[in-house]
Amino acid sequence: MTQAFNRYFWRRGWLLLIAVVSCWLAVWVTPVTAREVAPIHLAQASEPLIEPLIDQGSALFASGQLAAAAERWQQAATEYGAQNNRLGEARALHYLALAYFNLGQWAQAQQTNSHSQAQLATLPEPETALLGAVLNLQGQLQLVSGQPEQGIDTWKQAASAYASADDATGILGAQLNQARALQSLGHYQQAQQLLEQALSAIQTQPDPAVKATGLKLLGTTLQAVGDLARSQTLLTESLAIAESLAKTQPIFADQASATLIGLGNTLAARQETDAALSRYQQAAAMATHPLTRVEAWLNQLQLLVKTEQWSQTQPLIST
């Protein structure tokens, strides 16, 4: 009797811990915005002696060396500023803000991105492609700061800027971010409607990173509304793309890990416990970000507790 009583409270305690930490992760874990480091071609900004620093930073970012990338982009921003090249400085500052964002240094990311936007505001002619990217990151920062409604408004502005630049991929990225914010607010049907409208653009998207993100978001939304078979199909397709990207660009390994977690959640909802646990284990092994690894660990532990596989919980608890 005492043993059963203790096990009951042990289980209740772990489920409470898992619920609290999972809610925290849902707010703070955000996908890498690697797509925004795709070259933004600005002829007026180019300086032959400074552009190599931009390119070096992009290569370092793609390889997961975020701090080293930040150093290159900081140097580029300083040198562009010394030459009073405000457009070049704005672009370098935006890239630097992206590095800070992915390093989890959100205050610095906010300050740097705002500086980039301020420099853009001083230009005689609007540079809408870069403005769209700056606004896109601003929305990301608002989301992780617990301001999803403001993020949605900002991403609408980003989509408008991208439209002015005839950047279809940018428009789609801003729409996907709006859907992610709607998910965070629990508005899954609205998110699904937005994503379904964008599905044809997602499926034909030439940028594999954007396509993988779109498929993952729709797959996650479908899981929340109970369309589990379709959720599994889209998440599996997204995972294949993310894993392929991660082979040459390690920065995408965490996106693949997050997709594995989503796939595990769908499999768990379909009562495919062993397959779900396998995906969580793969996600933990692949994760490069500590929070993603913790989320995979917690989801695995939660499922083991739910299915009363007590012996398998011990190795997780002791790690």
PAZAPA-4460 file (N, C-alpha, C; in steps of 0.05 Angstrom, whole numbers, plus 32768, in hexadecimal, padded with zeros to 4 digits):
% residues 319
    n_x    n_y    n_z   ca_x   ca_y   ca_z    c_x    c_y    c_z   seq   type   mol
   8011   7FE8   8000   8000   8000   8000   8011   8019   8000     1      M     A
   8025   801A   8012   8037   8030   8014   8047   8034   7FFA     2      T     A
   8050   801E   7FEE   805F   801F   7FD5   804D   802B   7FBE     3      Q     A
   8035   8022   7FBD   8022   802D   7FA8   801D   804A   7FAD     4      A     A
   801A   8052   7FC7   8015   806E   7FCE   802C   807F   7FC6     5      F     A
   8045   8076   7FCB   805D   8085   7FC4   8060   8088   7FA6     6      N     A
   8059   8072   7F98   805C   8073   7F7B   8048   8086   7F6F     7      R     A
   8030   8088   7F7B   801C   809A   7F71   8026   80B7   7F73     8      Y     A
   8031   80BE   7F8B   803A   80DA   7F8E   8054   80DF   7F7E     9      F     A
   8065   80CA   7F7B   807D   80CD   7F6A   8074   80D3   7F4D    10      W     A
   8060   80C5   7F44   8056   80CA   7F29   8049   80E6   7F27    11      R     A
   8039   80ED   7F3A   802C   8108   7F3A   8041   811D   7F39    12      R     A
   8056   811A   7F49   806C   812E   7F4B   807A   8131   7F31    13      G     A
   8081   811B   7F24   808F   811C   7F0A   807D   8128   7EF4    14      W     A
   8064   8121   7EF4   8052   812C   7EE0   804F   814A   7EE3    15      L     A
   804E   8154   7EFC   804C   8170   7F01   8065   817F   7EF8    16      L     A
   807D   8173   7EFE   8096   817F   7EF5   8097   8180   7ED6    17      L     A
   8090   816A   7ECA   8090   8169   7EAD   807D   817E   7EA1    18      I     A
   8065   8181   7EAC   8052   8194   7EA2   805D   81B1   7EA4    19      A     A
   8069   81B7   7EBB   8073   81D2   7EC0   808A   81D8   7EAC    20      V     A
   809D   81C6   7EAA   80B4   81CB   7E99   80AC   81CB   7E7C    21      V     A
   809A   81B9   7E74   8091   81B9   7E58   8083   81D3   7E50    22      S     A
   8074   81DE   7E62   8067   81F8   7E5C   807D   820E   7E58    23      C     A
   8092   820D   7E69   80A8   8220   7E67   80B6   821C   7E4C    24      W     A
   80BA   8204   7E44   80C8   81FE   7E2B   80B7   8208   7E13    25      L     A
   809C   8205   7E16   808B   820D   7E00   808E   822B   7DFA    26      A     A
   8093   823B   7E0F   8097   8257   7E0C   80B2   825E   7E01    27      V     A
   80C7   8250   7E0B   80E2   8259   7E06   80F0   824C   7DEF    28      W     A
   80E8   8234   7DE7   80F6   8226   7DD2   80EC   8231   7DB7    29      V     A
   80FD   823B   7DA6   80F6   8245   7D8C   8108   823A   7D77    30      T     A
   80FE   8236   7D5F   810F   822B   7D4A   8125   823E   7D42    31      P     A
   813B   8233   7D39   8151   8243   7D2E   8147   8252   7D15    32      V     A
   814E   826B   7D13   8146   827A   7CFC   815C   827C   7CE7    33      T     A
   8167   8265   7CE0   817E   8264   7CCE   8177   826F   7CB3    34      A     A
   815E   826C   7CAA   8157   8276   7C90   815E   8293   7C8D    35      R     A
   815C   82A3   7CA2   8160   82BF   7CA1   817D   82C6   7C9B    36      E     A
   8190   82B3   7C9D   81AB   82B8   7C97   81B1   82B2   7C79    37      V     A
   819C   82AA   7C6B   819F   82A8   7C4E   81A7   82C4   7C43    38      A     A
   81B9   82C5   7C2F   81C3   82DF   7C27   81AD   82F3   7C1F    39      P     A
   81AF   830A   7C2A   819D   8321   7C23   81AE   8332   7C11    40      I     A
   81A9   8331   7BF7   81BA   833F   7BE4   81B3   835D   7BE2    41      H     A
   81C6   836D   7BEB   81C3   838A   7BEC   81DB   8396   7BDE    42      L     A
   81D8   839D   7BC5   81EF   83A7   7BB5   81FB   83C0   7BC2    43      A     A
   81EB   83D2   7BCC   81F5   83EA   7BD8   8205   83E5   7BF1    44      Q     A
   8200   83CE   7BFE   820D   83C9   7C18   8228   83BC   7C14    45      A     A
   822D   83B0   7BFD   8245   839F   7BFA   825F   83AF   7BFA    46      S     A
   8272   83A5   7C0A   828D   83B0   7C0B   82A0   8398   7C08    47      E     A
   82B1   8397   7BF4   82C2   8380   7BEF   82D3   8377   7C07    48      P     A
   82DB   838A   7C18   82EC   8383   7C2F   82DD   837A   7C47    49      L     A
   82C2   837F   7C47   82B2   8379   7C5E   82A0   8361   7C59    50      I     A
   8297   835D   7C40   8285   8347   7C3A   8290   832C   7C42    51      E     A
   82AA   8326   7C40   82B4   830C   7C4A   82AC   8306   7C67    52      P     A
   82AB   831B   7C77   82A3   8317   7C93   8286   830E   7C95    53      L     A
   8275   8319   7C84   8259   8311   7C83   8257   82F3   7C7B    54      I     A
   8266   82EC   7C66   8266   82D1   7C5C   8271   82BD   7C70    55      D     A
   8287   82C5   7C7E   8293   82B4   7C92   827F   82AF   7CA9    56      Q     A
   8271   82C4   7CB1   825D   82C2   7CC6   8247   82AF   7CBF    57      G     A
   823E   82B1   7CA6   8228   829F   7C9C   8231   8282   7C9D    58      S     A
   824A   827D   7C94   8254   8261   7C94   8257   8256   7CB0    59      A     A
   8260   8267   7CC2   8263   825F   7CDE   8248   825A   7CEB    60      L     A
   8235   826A   7CE5   821A   8267   7CF0   820E   824C   7CE7    61      F     A
   8211   8247   7CCD   8206   822E   7CC2   8213   8215   7CCF    62      A     A
   822C   8218   7CD7   823A   8201   7CE4   8235   81FF   7D01    63      S     A
   8225   8212   7D0C   821E   8211   7D28   8231   8221   7D3A    64      G     A
   8245   822F   7D2E   8258   823F   7D3E   824D   825B   7D41    65      Q     A
   8239   825E   7D52   822A   8277   7D54   823B   828E   7D60    66      L     A
   824A   8288   7D74   825A   829E   7D80   826F   82A8   7D6C    67      A     A
   827C   8296   7D5D   828F   829F   7D4A   8282   82AF   7D33    68      A     A
   826A   82A6   7D2B   825B   82B5   7D17   8255   82D1   7D21    69      A     A
   824D   82D4   7D3B   8247   82EE   7D46   825F   8300   7D45    70      A     A
   8277   82F5   7D4A   828F   8305   7D49   8294   8311   7D2E    71      E     A
   8290   8301   7D19   8294   830A   7CFD   8280   8320   7CF7    72      R     A
   8267   831B   7CFE   8252   832F   7CF7   8255   8349   7D07    73      W     A
   825E   8346   7D20   8264   835E   7D30   827A   836F   7D23    74      Q     A
   828F   8361   7D19   82A5   836F   7D0C   829B   837D   7CF2    75      Q     A
   828A   836E   7CE3   827F   837A   7CCA   826E   8392   7CD0    76      A     A
   825D   8391   7CE5   824C   83A7   7CEC   825D   83C0   7CF4    77      A     A
   8272   83BB   7D03   8284   83D0   7D0C   8292   83DE   7CF4    78      T     A
   829B   83CD   7CE1   82A9   83D8   7CCA   8296   83E7   7CB7    79      E     A
   827E   83DC   7CB3   826B   83EA   7CA3   8263   8405   7CB0    80      Y     A
   8260   8405   7CCB   825A   841D   7CD9   8270   8432   7CD6    81      G     A
   8289   8429   7CD7   829F   843C   7CD4   829F   8449   7CB8    82      A     A
   8295   843B   7CA5   8293   8446   7C89   8279   8455   7C84    83      Q     A
   8268   8457   7C99   824E   8464   7C97   823D   8457   7C82    84      N     A
   8241   843C   7C7F   8230   842C   7C6D   8219   8421   7C7E    85      N     A
   8203   8430   7C7F   81ED   8429   7C91   81DF   8410   7C89    86      R     A
   81DC   840C   7C6F   81CF   83F4   7C65   81DF   83DB   7C6C    87      L     A
   81F9   83DC   7C67   820B   83C5   7C6D   820B   83C0   7C8B    88      G     A
   820C   83D6   7C9B   820B   83D3   7CB8   81F1   83C6   7CC2    89      E     A
   81DB   83CF   7CB6   81C1   83C4   7CBE   81BF   83A6   7CB9    90      A     A
   81CA   839D   7CA2   81C9   8381   7C9B   81DB   8371   7CAF    91      R     A
   81F3   837B   7CB3   8205   836D   7CC5   81FA   836B   7CE2    92      A     A
   81ED   8381   7CEB   81E1   8382   7D05   81CA   836E   7D07    93      L     A
   81BB   836B   7CF2   81A5   8358   7CF2   81AF   833B   7CF4    94      H     A
   81C4   8335   7CE5   81D0   831B   7CE8   81DB   8316   7D04    95      Y     A
   81E8   832B   7D0F   81F2   8329   7D2A   81DB   8323   7D3E    96      L     A
   81C5   8331   7D3A   81AE   832C   7D4B   81A4   8310   7D49    97      A     A
   81A5   8304   7D31   819D   82E8   7D2E   81AF   82D5   7D3D    98      L     A
   81C9   82DB   7D3D   81DC   82CB   7D4C   81D5   82CD   7D6A    99      A     A
   81D1   82E5   7D74   81CA   82E8   7D90   81B0   82D9   7D97   100      Y     A
   819D   82DB   7D85   8183   82CE   7D8A   8187   82B0   7D8D   101      F     A
   8196   82A4   7D7B   819A   8287   7D7C   81AE   827E   7D93   102      N     A
   81BD   8291   7D9E   81CD   828C   7DB5   81BD   828F   7DCF   103      L     A
   81A4   8298   7DCC   8193   829C   7DE4   8198   82B7   7DF2   104      G     A
   81A7   82C8   7DE5   81AC   82E3   7DF0   8198   82F7   7DE5   105      Q     A
   817F   82F5   7DEF   8169   8302   7DE2   816A   8320   7DE7   106      W     A
   8174   832A   7DFD   8175   8347   7E02   8188   8353   7DEE   107      A     A
   819F   8346   7DEA   81B2   8351   7DD6   81A7   834F   7DBA   108      Q     A
   8198   8339   7DB4   818C   8336   7D9A   8178   834C   7D95   109      A     A
   8168   8353   7DA9   8154   8368   7DA6   8161   8383   7DA1   110      Q     A
   8176   8389   7DB1   8184   83A3   7DAE   8191   83A5   7D93   111      Q     A
   819E   8390   7D8A   81AC   8390   7D70   8199   8392   7D59   112      T     A
   8183   8383   7D5A   816F   8383   7D45   8161   839E   7D43   113      N     A
   815C   83AA   7D5A   8150   83C5   7D5A   8163   83DA   7D4E   114      S     A
   817D   83D6   7D53   8191   83E8   7D47   8191   83E5   7D29   115      H     A
   818F   83CC   7D20   818D   83C7   7D03   8175   83D5   7CF7   116      S     A
   815E   83D2   7D04   8146   83DF   7CF9   8148   83FD   7CF9   117      Q     A
   8155   8408   7D0E   8159   8425   7D0F   816B   842F   7CF8   118      A     A
   817F   841F   7CF1   8190   8427   7CDB   8181   8426   7CC0   119      Q     A
   8170   8412   7CBD   815F   8410   7CA5   814D   8428   7CA2   120      L     A
   8143   8432   7CB9   8130   8449   7CB8   813D   8462   7CAE   121      A     A
   8158   8464   7CAF   8166   847C   7CA6   816C   847C   7C88   122      T     A
   8166   8466   7C7B   816D   8464   7C5E   8159   8474   7C4D   123      L     A
   8163   8480   7C38   8150   8490   7C27   813D   847E   7C17   124      P     A
   8145   8465   7C11   8134   8452   7C03   812F   843A   7C15   125      E     A
   8117   8430   7C18   8112   8419   7C29   811F   8400   7C1E   126      P     A
   812B   83F0   7C30   8137   83D6   7C28   8125   83C0   7C34   127      E     A
   8110   83B9   7C25   80FA   83A9   7C30   8102   838C   7C36   128      T     A
   8115   8381   7C27   811D   8365   7C2C   812A   8363   7C47   129      A     A
   813C   8375   7C4D   8149   8375   7C67   8135   837D   7C7D   130      L     A
   8124   8390   7C78   8110   8398   7C8C   80FE   8380   7C93   131      L     A
   80F6   8370   7C7F   80E6   8358   7C85   80F5   8345   7C98   132      G     A
   810F   8341   7C93   811F   832F   7CA4   8121   833A   7CC0   133      A     A
   8125   8355   7CC3   8128   8361   7CDD   810D   835E   7CEC   134      V     A
   80F7   8363   7CDF   80DD   8360   7CEC   80D7   8343   7CF3   135      L     A
   80E0   8331   7CE2   80DC   8315   7CE8   80EA   830D   7D03   136      N     A
   8102   8317   7D06   8110   8311   7D1F   8103   831F   7D37   137      L     A
   80FA   8338   7D32   80EC   8346   7D48   80D4   8336   7D52   138      Q     A
   80C5   832A   7D3F   80AF   8319   7D47   80B8   8301   7D57   139      G     A
   80CE   82F5   7D4F   80D9   82DE   7D5F   80DF   82E7   7D7B   140      Q     A
   80EC   82FE   7D7E   80F3   8308   7D99   80DA   830E   7DA9   141      L     A
   80C5   8318   7D9D   80AC   831D   7DAB   80A0   8303   7DB4   142      Q     A
   80A2   82EE   7DA4   8096   82D4   7DAB   80A4   82C8   7DC3   143      L     A
   80BF   82C8   7DC3   80CD   82BC   7DDA   80CB   82CE   7DF3   144      V     A
   80C3   82E7   7DEF   80BF   82F9   7E06   80A3   82F7   7E11   145      S     A
   8093   82E4   7E07   8078   82E0   7E10   8064   82F4   7E05   146      G     A
   806A   82FE   7DED   8058   8312   7DE0   8050   8307   7DC4   147      Q     A
   8042   82F1   7DC3   803B   82E5   7DA9   8028   82F7   7D98   148      P     A
   8016   8305   7DA5   8004   8317   7D96   8013   832C   7D87   149      E     A
   8027   8339   7D95   8037   834D   7D88   8048   8341   7D72   150      Q     A
   8051   8328   7D77   8060   831A   7D62   8050   8316   7D49   151      G     A
   8037   830F   7D4C   8026   830B   7D34   8023   8325   7D24   152      I     A
   801F   833B   7D33   801D   8355   7D25   8037   835C   7D16   153      D     A
   804E   8356   7D23   8068   835C   7D17   806C   834B   7CFE   154      T     A
   8064   8332   7D00   8068   8320   7CE9   8056   8328   7CD1   155      W     A
   803F   8334   7CD7   802E   833E   7CC1   803D   8355   7CB3   156      K     A
   804B   8366   7CC3   805B   837C   7CB7   8072   8370   7CA7   157      Q     A
   807E   835A   7CB2   8094   834E   7CA4   808B   8342   7C89   158      A     A
   8073   8336   7C89   8069   832B   7C70   8064   8341   7C5B   159      A     A
   805A   8358   7C65   8056   836F   7C53   8070   8379   7C47   160      S     A
   8085   837A   7C58   809F   8383   7C4E   80AA   836F   7C3A   161      A     A
   80A8   8355   7C40   80B1   8341   7C2D   80A1   8342   7C12   162      Y     A
   8087   8348   7C14   8077   834B   7BFC   8082   8361   7BEA   163      A     A
   8089   8377   7BF7   8094   838E   7BE8   80AE   8387   7BDA   164      S     A
   80BD   8373   7BE6   80D6   836B   7BDA   80D3   8353   7BC8   165      A     A
   80B9   834B   7BC3   80B3   8333   7BB2   80C2   831A   7BBC   166      D     A
   80C2   8317   7BD7   80D0   8300   7BE4   80BB   82ED   7BED   167      D     A
   80B4   82D9   7BDC   809F   82C6   7BE3   80A7   82B4   7BFB   168      A     A
   80C1   82AD   7BFC   80CA   829D   7C12   80C8   82AC   7C2D   169      T     A
   80CF   82C6   7C2C   80CC   82D6   7C44   80B0   82D9   7C4E   170      G     A
   809D   82DC   7C3B   8081   82DE   7C42   8078   82C4   7C4F   171      I     A
   8080   82AD   7C44   8078   8294   7C50   8084   8291   7C6C   172      L     A
   809D   8298   7C6F   80AA   8296   7C8A   809B   82A7   7C9E   173      G     A
   8092   82BF   7C97   8083   82D0   7CA9   8068   82C3   7CB0   174      A     A
   805B   82B7   7C9D   8042   82A9   7CA2   8046   8291   7CB4   175      Q     A
   805C   8282   7CB1   8061   826C   7CC2   8066   8275   7CDF   176      L     A
   8073   828B   7CE2   8078   8295   7CFD   805E   829E   7D0A   177      N     A
   804B   82AA   7CFA   8031   82B1   7D05   8023   8298   7D0F   178      Q     A
   8025   8282   7CFF   8018   8269   7D07   8024   825F   7D21   179      A     A
   803E   8261   7D24   804B   8257   7D3C   8042   8267   7D55   180      R     A
   803F   8282   7D51   8034   8292   7D67   8018   828A   7D6E   181      A     A
   8007   8285   7D5A   7FEC   827C   7D5F   7FEC   8262   7D6F   182      L     A
   7FFE   8250   7D68   8001   8236   7D76   8007   823C   7D94   183      Q     A
   801A   824E   7D99   8022   8254   7DB4   800B   825F   7DC5   184      S     A
   7FF7   826C   7DB7   7FE0   8277   7DC4   7FCA   8262   7DC7   185      L     A
   7FCE   824A   7DBC   7FBA   8235   7DBC   7FA5   8237   7DA7   186      G     A
   7FA9   8249   7D93   7F96   824D   7D7D   7F9D   823A   7D66   187      H     A
   7F9A   8220   7D6B   7FA3   820C   7D58   7F92   820D   7D3E   188      Y     A
   7F79   8212   7D40   7F68   8212   7D28   7F6F   822A   7D16   189      Q     A
   7F75   8241   7D22   7F7E   8258   7D12   7F99   8252   7D06   190      Q     A
   7FAB   8246   7D15   7FC5   823F   7D0A   7FC2   822B   7CF3   191      A     A
   7FB1   8218   7CF7   7FAC   8204   7CE2   7FA2   8211   7CC8   192      Q     A
   7F8F   8224   7CCB   7F83   8231   7CB4   7F99   8241   7CA5   193      Q     A
   7FAA   824F   7CB4   7FBF   825E   7CA7   7FD3   824C   7C99   194      L     A
   7FDA   8236   7CA6   7FED   8223   7C9A   7FE2   8214   7C82   195      L     A
   7FC8   820D   7C84   7FBC   81FF   7C6D   7FBB   8211   7C55   196      E     A
   7FB6   822B   7C59   7FB6   823E   7C43   7FD2   8240   7C37   197      Q     A
   7FE7   823D   7C47   8002   823F   7C3D   800E   8225   7C34   198      A     A
   7FFF   820E   7C37   800A   81F4   7C32   8016   81F1   7C16   199      L     A
   8008   81FA   7C02   8012   81F7   7BE7   802C   8206   7BE3   200      S     A
   802F   821D   7BF0   8048   822C   7BEF   805D   821D   7BFE   201      A     A
   8056   8210   7C14   8069   8201   7C24   8074   81EA   7C14   202      I     A
   8062   81DB   7C07   806A   81C3   7BF9   807B   81C9   7BE1   203      Q     A
   8078   81E1   7BD5   8087   81E8   7BBD   809E   81FB   7BC4   204      T     A
   80A3   81FF   7BDE   80B7   8211   7BE7   80D4   8208   7BDF   205      Q     A
   80E3   8219   7BD1   80FE   8211   7BC9   8112   8211   7BE0   206      P     A
   810C   8221   7BF5   811E   8222   7C0C   8118   820B   7C1F   207      D     A
   812A   81F7   7C21   8123   81DF   7C31   811F   81E6   7C4F   208      P     A
   812D   81FA   7C59   8129   8201   7C76   810D   820B   7C7B   209      A     A
   8103   821C   7C6A   80E8   8227   7C6D   80D4   8211   7C69   210      V     A
   80D8   81FF   7C56   80C6   81E9   7C51   80C4   81D7   7C69   211      K     A
   80DB   81D0   7C75   80DC   81BF   7C8C   80CD   81CC   7CA4   212      A     A
   80D1   81E6   7CA7   80C3   81F4   7CBD   80A5   81F4   7CB9   213      T     A
   809C   81FA   7CA0   8080   81FA   7C9B   8072   81DF   7C9F   214      G     A
   807F   81CA   7C96   8074   81AF   7C99   8073   81A8   7CB7   215      L     A
   8087   81B0   7CC6   8088   81AA   7CE3   8071   81B8   7CF1   216      K     A
   806E   81D2   7CEB   8059   81E1   7CF8   803D   81D6   7CF3   217      L     A
   8038   81CF   7CD9   801E   81C4   7CD3   801A   81A9   7CDF   218      L     A
   8030   8199   7CDF   802E   817E   7CEC   8028   8180   7D09   219      G     A
   8035   8194   7D17   8030   8198   7D33   8013   81A1   7D38   220      T     A
   8009   81B3   7D27   7FEE   81BD   7D2A   7FDA   81A6   7D26   221      T     A
   7FDE   8196   7D12   7FCC   817F   7D0C   7FCC   816C   7D24   222      L     A
   7FE3   8168   7D31   7FE4   8157   7D48   7FD2   8162   7D5E   223      Q     A
   7FD2   817D   7D62   7FC3   8189   7D77   7FA5   8187   7D72   224      A     A
   7F9D   8187   7D58   7F80   8186   7D52   7F77   816A   7D4C   225      V     A
   7F89   8156   7D4F   7F81   813A   7D4E   7F84   812C   7D33   226      G     A
   7F8F   8139   7D1F   7F93   812D   7D05   7FAF   8120   7D05   227      D     A
   7FB0   8109   7D13   7FCA   80FD   7D1A   7FD8   80F0   7D02   228      L     A
   7FC9   80E4   7CF0   7FD5   80D6   7CD9   7FE3   80EB   7CC7   229      A     A
   7FD5   8101   7CC1   7FE1   8116   7CB0   7FF8   8124   7CBF   230      R     A
   7FF5   8127   7CD9   800A   8133   7CE9   8024   8123   7CE6   231      S     A
   8022   8108   7CE8   8039   80F7   7CE6   8046   80F9   7CCB   232      Q     A
   8035   80FA   7CB6   8040   80FC   7C9B   8050   8115   7C97   233      T     A
   8045   812C   7C9F   8053   8146   7C9B   806C   8148   7CAC   234      L     A
   806A   813F   7CC5   8082   8140   7CD7   8098   812E   7CCC   235      L     A
   8091   8117   7CC1   80A5   8105   7CB6   80B3   8112   7C9E   236      T     A
   80A3   811F   7C8D   80AE   812D   7C76   80C0   8144   7C7F   237      E     A
   80B7   8153   7C93   80C8   8169   7C9E   80E2   815F   7CAA   238      S     A
   80E0   8149   7CB8   80F8   813D   7CC5   810D   8135   7CB0   239      L     A
   8104   8129   7C9A   8117   8121   7C85   8126   8139   7C7A   240      A     A
   8118   8150   7C76   8125   8168   7C6C   8139   8173   7C80   241      I     A
   8130   8175   7C99   8141   8180   7CAE   815A   816F   7CB3   242      A     A
   8157   8155   7CB2   816E   8143   7CB6   8182   8146   7C9E   243      E     A
   8177   8149   7C86   8188   814E   7C6F   8198   8168   7C71   244      S     A
   818A   817D   7C7A   8198   8197   7C7E   81AD   8195   7C93   245      L     A
   81A7   8186   7CA9   81BA   8184   7CBF   81D4   8176   7CB8   246      A     A
   81D4   8166   7CA3   81EC   8158   7C9A   8202   816B   7C91   247      K     A
   81FA   8181   7C85   820D   8194   7C7B   820D   81AE   7C8A   248      T     A
   81F7   81B3   7C99   81F5   81CC   7CA9   81EC   81C4   7CC5   249      Q     A
   81FE   81BF   7CD7   81F7   81B6   7CF2   81E4   81C7   7D01   250      P     A
   81E1   81E0   7CFA   81CE   81F2   7D07   81B1   81E7   7D06   251      I     A
   81AC   81D6   7CF2   8191   81CB   7CEF   818D   81B1   7CFF   252      F     A
   81A1   81A8   7D0D   819E   8190   7D1D   8188   8193   7D33   253      A     A
   8187   81AB   7D3E   8173   81B0   7D53   8157   81B1   7D47   254      D     A
   8154   81BB   7D2F   813A   81BB   7D22   8131   819E   7D1D   255      Q     A
   8144   818D   7D14   813D   8171   7D11   8135   8164   7D2B   256      A     A
   8143   816B   7D41   813D   8161   7D5B   8121   8169   7D64   257      S     A
   811A   8183   7D60   80FF   818D   7D67   80EA   817F   7D57   258      A     A
   80EF   8178   7D3E   80DC   816A   7D2D   80D8   814E   7D37   259      T     A
   80EE   8141   7D40   80EC   8126   7D4B   80DA   8126   7D64   260      L     A
   80DC   813B   7D74   80CB   813E   7D8C   80AE   8140   7D83   261      I     A
   80A8   8150   7D6F   808D   8153   7D65   8082   8139   7D5B   262      G     A
   8093   812A   7D4C   808B   8110   7D41   8086   80FC   7D58   263      L     A
   8097   80FE   7D6D   8093   80ED   7D84   8078   80F2   7D91   264      G     A
   8071   810C   7D93   8058   8113   7D9F   8040   8108   7D8F   265      N     A
   8042   8109   7D75   802C   80FF   7D64   802A   80E0   7D67   266      T     A
   8041   80D3   7D68   8041   80B6   7D6B   8036   80AE   7D87   267      L     A
   803D   80BE   7D9B   8033   80B8   7DB6   8014   80BB   7DB6   268      A     A
   800A   80CF   7DA8   7FED   80D3   7DA7   7FDF   80BD   7D97   269      A     A
   7FEE   80AF   7D86   7FE3   8098   7D77   7FE7   807E   7D86   270      R     A
   7FF0   8080   7D9F   7FF5   8069   7DB0   800C   8057   7DA6   271      Q     A
   801E   8062   7D96   8036   8054   7D8D   804D   805B   7D9F   272      E     A
   804C   804F   7DB7   805E   8057   7DCD   807B   8052   7DC6   273      T     A
   8082   803B   7DBD   809E   8034   7DB7   80A9   8046   7DA2   274      D     A
   809A   804B   7D8D   80A4   805D   7D78   80A7   8079   7D82   275      A     A
   8095   8082   7D93   8097   809D   7D9E   80B0   80A0   7DAF   276      A     A
   80B5   808C   7DC1   80CC   808D   7DD2   80E6   808D   7DC1   277      L     A
   80E6   807E   7DAC   80FD   807D   7D9A   8103   8099   7D8E   278      S     A
   80EE   80A7   7D86   80F1   80C2   7D7B   80FC   80D5   7D90   279      R     A
   80F2   80D3   7DA8   80FC   80E5   7DBE   8119   80E0   7DC3   280      Y     A
   8121   80C6   7DC3   813D   80BF   7DC8   814F   80CA   7DB2   281      Q     A
   8146   80C8   7D99   8155   80D3   7D82   8157   80F1   7D85   282      Q     A
   8141   80FE   7D8D   8141   811B   7D90   8155   8124   7DA5   283      A     A
   8156   8117   7DBB   8169   811E   7DD0   8185   811B   7DC7   284      A     A
   818B   8105   7DB8   81A6   8100   7DAE   81AE   8115   7D9A   285      A     A
   819C   811F   7D89   81A2   8131   7D73   81A3   814E   7D7C   286      M     A
   8195   8155   7D92   8191   8171   7D9A   81AC   817E   7D9F   287      A     A
   81AE   8197   7D96   81C6   81A7   7D9B   81C0   81BD   7DB0   288      T     A
   81A6   81C3   7DB4   819E   81D7   7DC7   8195   81C9   7DE1   289      H     A
   819E   81D1   7DF8   8197   81C4   7E11   8179   81C2   7E16   290      P     A
   816A   81D7   7E0E   814D   81D7   7E13   813F   81C2   7E02   291      L     A
   8148   81BF   7DEA   813C   81AA   7DD9   8142   818F   7DE4   292      T     A
   815A   818B   7DEE   8161   8171   7DFA   8150   816C   7E13   293      R     A
   814B   8180   7E23   813B   817D   7E3B   811E   8177   7E34   294      V     A
   8114   8184   7E1E   80F8   817E   7E16   80F6   8161   7E0D   295      E     A
   8109   8157   7DFE   8108   813B   7DF5   8109   8128   7E0D   296      A     A
   811A   812F   7E20   811C   811E   7E39   8102   811F   7E49   297      W     A
   80F6   8136   7E4C   80DD   8138   7E5B   80C6   812A   7E4D   298      L     A
   80C4   812C   7E33   80AF   811E   7E24   80B2   8100   7E27   299      N     A
   80CB   80F7   7E26   80D0   80DA   7E29   80C8   80D1   7E45   300      Q     A
   80D0   80E0   7E59   80C9   80D9   7E74   80AB   80DA   7E79   301      L     A
   809E   80EE   7E6E   8081   80F0   7E72   8073   80D8   7E66   302      Q     A
   807B   80CF   7E4F   806F   80B8   7E42   8074   809E   7E52   303      L     A
   808C   809C   7E5C   8093   8084   7E6C   8082   8083   7E86   304      L     A
   807E   809A   7E92   806D   809B   7EAA   8050   8095   7EA3   305      V     A
   8047   80A1   7E8D   802B   809C   7E85   8026   807F   7E80   306      K     A
   8039   8071   7E74   8036   8054   7E6D   8040   8042   7E83   307      T     A
   8048   804E   7E9A   8051   8040   7EB2   8069   802D   7EAC   308      E     A
   807B   8037   7E9C   8094   8028   7E98   80A9   8033   7EAB   309      Q     A
   80A5   802C   7EC5   80B4   8038   7EDA   80D2   8032   7ED9   310      W     A
   80D9   801A   7ED1   80F6   8013   7ED1   8105   8023   7EBD   311      S     A
   80F8   802B   7EA7   8106   803B   7E92   8109   8059   7E99   312      Q     A
   80FB   8061   7EAE   80FD   807E   7EB6   8116   8083   7EC6   313      T     A
   8121   806E   7ED3   8138   8072   7EE5   8150   807D   7ED7   314      Q     A
   8158   8072   7EBF   8170   807E   7EB2   816C   809B   7EAA   315      P     A
   8154   80A3   7EA3   814F   80BF   7E9C   8151   80D1   7EB5   316      L     A
   8147   80C7   7ECB   8147   80D8   7EE4   8164   80DB   7EEE   317      I     A
   8175   80C7   7EEA   8190   80C8   7EF5   81A3   80D8   7EE3   318      S     A
   819A   80DF   7ECA   81AC   80EE   7EB8   81AC   810C   7EBF   319      T     A
***
